[in-house]
Amino acid sequence: MRYQRSSELFKAAQEVIPGGVNSPVRAFKSVGGTPIFVEKAKGAYLYDADGNSFIDYIASWGPMILGHAFAPVIEAVKSRAELGTSFGMPTALETEIATLALDMVPNMEKIRFVNSGTEACMSAIRLARGATKREKIIKFKGCYHGHSDAFLIQAGSGAMTFGSPSSPGVTAGTAKDTLLAAYNKLEEVKALFHEYPDEIAAIIIEPVAGNMGCIPPAEGFLEGLRSLCDQHQSLLIFDEVMTGFRLAKGGAQELLGIRADIVTFGKVIGGGLPVGAFAAKRSIMKHLAPEGPVYQAGTLSGNPLAMAAGLAMLQALNGDQKIYDRLEAKTERIEIGFREVLEGRDIPFQINRLGSMISLHFTEHAVVDFETAAFGNNPRFNSYFHGMLNEGIYLPPSAFESYFLNDALSYEDIDKTIGAFEKVAANL
């Protein structure tokens, strides 16, 4: 395939946008090469500025669960746009989507809409601290909760040390209140509670990790976190920006049967427009302004275009009893096909999958946390990525990202993807 126009557009973008992109993974730095500039998308396909088409396996990093340009969402946005795009005032539409979201998600009683997953997670942490009157939080290495200061923390010299900033601009004072543990390592979390038994406001976790590839929770891990939070009067926050409304109507809470205290949402809940949200019981949400003292606000929160898109998406998911079965079956077909291609070849690999999230790791080690994800053969992944791209398959341009399938994918598309992988695997 030729990418001349994309290359020209990237060069122009670099003159006026840092790195030429508005979110770092888009720059292809981890895989090399020139990022693809998209002109349009429909269903399961992306169309770039050079006229190439690609079967899409990122679905805008999750929100396009029913495919691109999904007709009910497009129509809802068009209809609302004719009435005005932003008011900075309440609309009945906000109550309508809030009611539906709470009906779909177990254990939650009130919800606040914001503009991104980052904002939702940032606000959830502030709410947890305000409700518990504690300052420290526990997060897990490799889990990504957005670019708020409290989350851009790397590991210190051991599980019992304070974290340190992983980005310039994050202060050491902020970092000291973020404690780190390895994903799926319950003993590390127990040790942190032993060290700081009355100081931890909350644990925040992706219940199914998606930012070190797809990593499901080990048996008993989430249950153990729930028990520790109950024991120490801390709050358990599920970051369901990726998993919410994707793994099940009620997200990971429903699928895995674990009760969280606060849940954050993004991606699917906005139907492709910039939306985030966080939800909890009334007893927790009463601390939030204007009812309580924990401040959070946003001029564009509850934007009518975003609310219309999100409502149309949730209505479609809520009305389709088989959507999640179809998505899981298609994802399973990808896994089976990829395994059949790789088995018998001298290529170590691991495939992780849950629902419509899946990732391929070129390593002989089981991938259960960030450390084991980092064992992957990055040069081989880069060859795999570019090989698939040249076959018309668009995968995440990073070995540390989950794939997200969408329901517009046909089995013909999936078989074409497996056939492309067979060609590519011969040269890995």
Secondary structure, DSSP 8 states (H G I E B T S, - for coil): ---HHHHHHHHHHHHHSGGGSSSGGGG-TTT-S----EEEEEBTEEEETTS-EEEESSGGGTT-TT-BT-HHHHHHHHHHHTT-S--SS--HHHHHHHHHHHHHSTT--EEEEES-HHHHHHHHHHHHHHHHT--EEEEEET----S-GGG-EE--SSTTSB-EESSTT--HHHHTTEEEEETT-HHHHHHHHHHSTTTEEEEEE-SSB-SSS-B---TTHHHHHHHHHHHHT-EEEEEETTTTTTSSTTHHHHHHT---SEEEE-GGGGTTSS-EEEEE-HHHHTTBTTTSSB----TTTT-HHHHHHHHHHHHHHHT-TTHHHHHHHHHHHHHHHHHHHHTTSS---EEEEETTEEEEE-SSS---SHHHHTTS-HHHHHHHHHHHHHTTEE--SSTTS-EE--TT--HHHHHHHHHHHHHHHTT-
